Amino acid sequence: MTPPRQPLFVAPPIYRSRRLRDAARILPVVGAVLMLVPMLWEPGPGGARSTARDGIYLFVLWGALIVAARLLAPRLDELPPDTDPDEG
């Protein structure tokens, strides 16, 4: 006789908590990739790059990453029901 299998799906609060932690883990990677985007832009006429445009992009991206981290951080502290804080 085979033992009963674990359920395929987890409870929604646990699922949301895991996806939120995944988003917090991937945020720095996405930010690093997006910081490299200005290197892919075409130079302007005469082959010169627009440092003003690049700088504005980087500061807006930096601010957006700060806001995203600020929105994610408070909810990372909340534990979903039926979880043990000592579990990894």
C-alpha positions in Angstrom: 0.0 0.0 0.0 1.3 3.4 -0.9 1.4 6.2 1.6 -0.9 9.2 1.0 0.7 11.9 -1.2 1.2 15.4 -0.1 -1.3 17.9 -1.6 -0.2 19.4 -4.9 -1.3 22.9 -3.9 -0.5 24.9 -0.8 -2.8 27.3 1.0 -3.1 30.8 -0.6 -1.4 32.7 2.4 1.6 30.4 2.2 1.8 30.7 -1.6 1.6 34.5 -1.4 4.3 34.6 1.2 6.6 32.4 -0.9 6.0 34.5 -4.0 6.7 37.7 -2.0 10.0 36.3 -0.8 10.8 35.3 -4.3 10.1 38.9 -5.5 12.3 40.3 -2.8 15.1 37.9 -3.8 14.9 38.8 -7.5 14.6 42.5 -7.1 18.4 43.2 -6.9 19.0 41.0 -9.9 16.4 42.8 -12.0 17.8 46.1 -10.8 21.3 45.2 -11.8 20.1 44.1 -15.3 18.1 47.3 -15.7 21.2 49.4 -14.7 22.9 47.9 -17.8 20.2 49.0 -20.2 21.8 52.5 -21.0 24.8 50.7 -22.5 22.5 49.2 -25.1 21.0 52.6 -26.3 22.2 54.0 -29.6 24.5 56.9 -29.4 23.2 60.2 -30.6 24.2 62.0 -33.7 28.0 62.3 -34.0 28.5 59.1 -31.9 28.2 60.9 -28.6 26.2 59.4 -25.8 23.7 61.5 -23.8 24.9 61.3 -20.2 22.0 63.4 -19.1 19.5 60.9 -20.5 21.5 58.0 -19.0 21.7 59.8 -15.6 18.0 60.6 -15.5 17.2 56.9 -16.3 19.5 55.6 -13.6 18.2 57.9 -10.9 14.6 57.2 -11.8 15.4 53.4 -11.8 17.2 53.8 -8.4 14.1 55.6 -7.0 11.8 52.9 -8.3 13.9 50.1 -6.8 13.8 51.9 -3.4 10.1 52.3 -3.6 9.7 48.6 -4.6 11.9 47.5 -1.7 10.0 49.7 0.6 6.7 48.2 -0.4 8.0 44.6 -0.1 9.8 44.9 3.2 6.9 45.3 5.7 5.1 42.3 4.3 8.2 40.1 4.5 8.0 40.2 8.2 4.5 38.7 8.4 4.4 34.9 8.7 1.5 33.1 7.0 -0.6 30.9 9.3 0.4 27.3 9.8 4.2 27.9 9.4 6.9 27.5 11.9 9.3 30.5 12.2 12.2 28.1 12.8 11.7 26.4 9.4 14.0 27.5 6.6 
